[in-house]
Amino acid sequence: MNGRVEDYAVKIGFEKNITYTRLRPYYGADIGYRDNEFKGISWDGKNPNTALYDAQAKKNCLVLTPFIGLRLNIIDHLSITAETGMDIMYDYEKQDKIYYDAARTHTQVKYQKMEYLFRPLSMLTLQYNFGTRY
């Protein structure tokens, strides 16, 4: 199977600093929407020149992401941040297969399910802050 994946996500959320020292732990949460689409072709493993079917999968998700992080102010206005989090997703997925047989058989499967995606290192940033307050 080979093909192409498109994945888009939009999130909005909040972040709360626990302390305002040089080393700042923080926590927060994001809520958002994720759109994932795959289009590809499945090939016969025994005969690589023979395509079996076209595959299409589309997934729409409502996403809730709690996270924790640690920000280190290296020098004035320059900080490095590491963050871990978990995506909790409620999604609707539709998978289509269109076979390369004489009848062009079409099968469709639909799912509604919960998914959990743990991200041990979801973000690593180096940030420069302009201005006098950061």
VEXDREN-2710 file (C-alpha; in Angstrom, 1 decimal):
% VEXDREN-2710
k/r/px/py/pz
1/MET/0.0/0.0/0.0
2/ASN/1.3/3.4/-0.9
3/GLY/-0.4/6.7/-1.0
4/ARG/-0.6/10.2/0.4
5/VAL/-1.7/11.5/3.8
6/GLU/-2.9/15.0/4.6
7/ASP/-3.3/15.9/8.3
8/TYR/-4.5/19.3/9.6
9/ALA/-5.2/20.4/13.2
10/VAL/-6.5/23.6/14.7
11/LYS/-6.4/24.0/18.5
12/ILE/-7.0/26.8/21.0
13/GLY/-6.3/26.6/24.8
14/PHE/-4.7/28.0/27.9
15/GLU/-1.5/27.7/29.9
16/LYS/-0.9/28.4/33.6
17/ASN/2.6/29.0/35.0
18/ILE/3.1/27.4/38.4
19/THR/6.1/29.7/39.4
20/TYR/7.8/32.7/37.8
21/THR/11.4/31.7/38.5
22/ARG/14.2/30.9/36.0
23/LEU/12.8/27.3/35.7
24/ARG/9.0/27.5/35.1
25/PRO/6.8/24.4/35.3
26/TYR/3.4/24.9/33.7
27/TYR/0.3/23.0/32.7
28/GLY/-2.7/23.6/30.4
29/ALA/-5.1/22.2/27.9
30/ASP/-6.1/22.7/24.3
31/ILE/-9.3/21.9/22.5
32/GLY/-9.5/21.6/18.7
33/TYR/-10.4/19.9/15.5
34/ARG/-8.3/17.5/13.4
35/ASP/-8.8/16.4/9.8
36/ASN/-6.9/13.4/8.4
37/GLU/-7.2/12.0/4.9
38/PHE/-5.4/9.1/3.2
39/LYS/-5.6/8.2/-0.5
40/GLY/-3.6/5.3/-1.9
41/ILE/-3.4/2.1/-3.9
42/SER/-2.9/-1.4/-2.6
43/TRP/-0.6/-3.6/-4.6
44/ASP/-0.4/-7.4/-4.8
45/GLY/2.5/-8.6/-2.8
46/LYS/3.1/-11.6/-5.1
47/ASN/2.8/-9.6/-8.4
48/PRO/4.0/-6.0/-7.8
49/ASN/2.6/-4.8/-11.1
50/THR/-1.0/-5.7/-10.1
51/ALA/-3.1/-3.1/-8.2
52/LEU/-5.7/-4.7/-6.0
53/TYR/-7.8/-1.6/-4.9
54/ASP/-7.9/2.1/-4.4
55/ALA/-8.1/3.0/-0.7
56/GLN/-9.5/6.2/0.8
57/ALA/-9.9/7.0/4.5
58/LYS/-11.2/10.2/6.0
59/LYS/-11.2/11.0/9.7
60/ASN/-12.7/14.0/11.5
61/CYS/-11.8/14.4/15.2
62/LEU/-12.7/16.5/18.2
63/VAL/-9.5/16.8/20.2
64/LEU/-8.8/17.6/23.9
65/THR/-5.1/17.8/24.8
66/PRO/-4.0/18.2/28.4
67/PHE/-0.3/19.0/28.7
68/ILE/2.5/19.8/31.2
69/GLY/5.8/21.5/30.4
70/LEU/9.0/23.0/31.7
71/ARG/10.4/26.4/30.5
72/LEU/14.0/27.4/31.3
73/ASN/15.0/31.0/30.9
74/ILE/18.6/30.7/29.6
75/ILE/19.3/34.4/29.6
76/ASP/17.1/37.5/29.5
77/HIS/14.6/37.1/26.7
78/LEU/15.7/33.6/25.6
79/SER/14.1/30.5/26.8
80/ILE/13.8/26.8/25.9
81/THR/10.6/24.8/26.5
82/ALA/9.8/21.1/26.5
83/GLU/6.3/19.8/26.7
84/THR/4.5/16.5/27.0
85/GLY/0.8/15.8/26.4
86/MET/-1.9/13.4/25.4
87/ASP/-4.5/13.8/22.7
88/ILE/-7.9/12.5/23.6
89/MET/-9.8/12.2/20.4
90/TYR/-13.4/11.4/19.5
91/ASP/-13.5/10.7/15.8
92/TYR/-15.7/9.7/12.9
93/GLU/-13.8/7.7/10.3
94/LYS/-14.9/6.5/6.9
95/GLN/-12.9/4.0/4.9
96/ASP/-13.6/3.2/1.2
97/LYS/-12.1/0.4/-1.0
98/ILE/-12.7/0.3/-4.7
99/TYR/-11.5/-3.0/-6.1
100/TYR/-10.0/-3.4/-9.6
101/ASP/-12.3/-6.3/-10.5
102/ALA/-14.8/-6.4/-13.4
103/ALA/-17.7/-5.0/-11.3
104/ARG/-15.5/-2.3/-9.6
105/THR/-16.8/-3.5/-6.2
106/HIS/-17.0/-0.7/-3.6
107/THR/-16.9/-1.4/0.1
108/GLN/-17.4/1.2/2.8
109/VAL/-16.8/1.0/6.6
110/LYS/-17.7/3.7/9.1
111/TYR/-16.4/4.1/12.7
112/GLN/-17.1/6.4/15.6
113/LYS/-14.6/5.8/18.3
114/MET/-12.3/7.2/21.0
115/GLU/-8.5/7.4/20.4
116/TYR/-5.7/8.2/22.8
117/LEU/-2.3/9.5/21.6
118/PHE/0.4/9.9/24.1
119/ARG/3.2/12.3/23.1
120/PRO/6.2/12.0/25.4
121/LEU/7.8/15.1/23.7
122/SER/5.0/17.0/22.0
123/MET/6.9/20.3/21.7
124/LEU/10.5/21.5/22.0
125/THR/11.0/25.2/21.4
126/LEU/13.6/27.9/21.5
127/GLN/11.9/31.2/22.1
128/TYR/13.2/34.8/22.0
129/ASN/10.9/37.3/23.7
130/PHE/10.8/40.9/22.5
131/GLY/10.0/43.6/25.1
132/THR/10.7/44.1/28.8
133/ARG/8.1/41.6/30.2
134/TYR/8.2/37.9/29.3
END
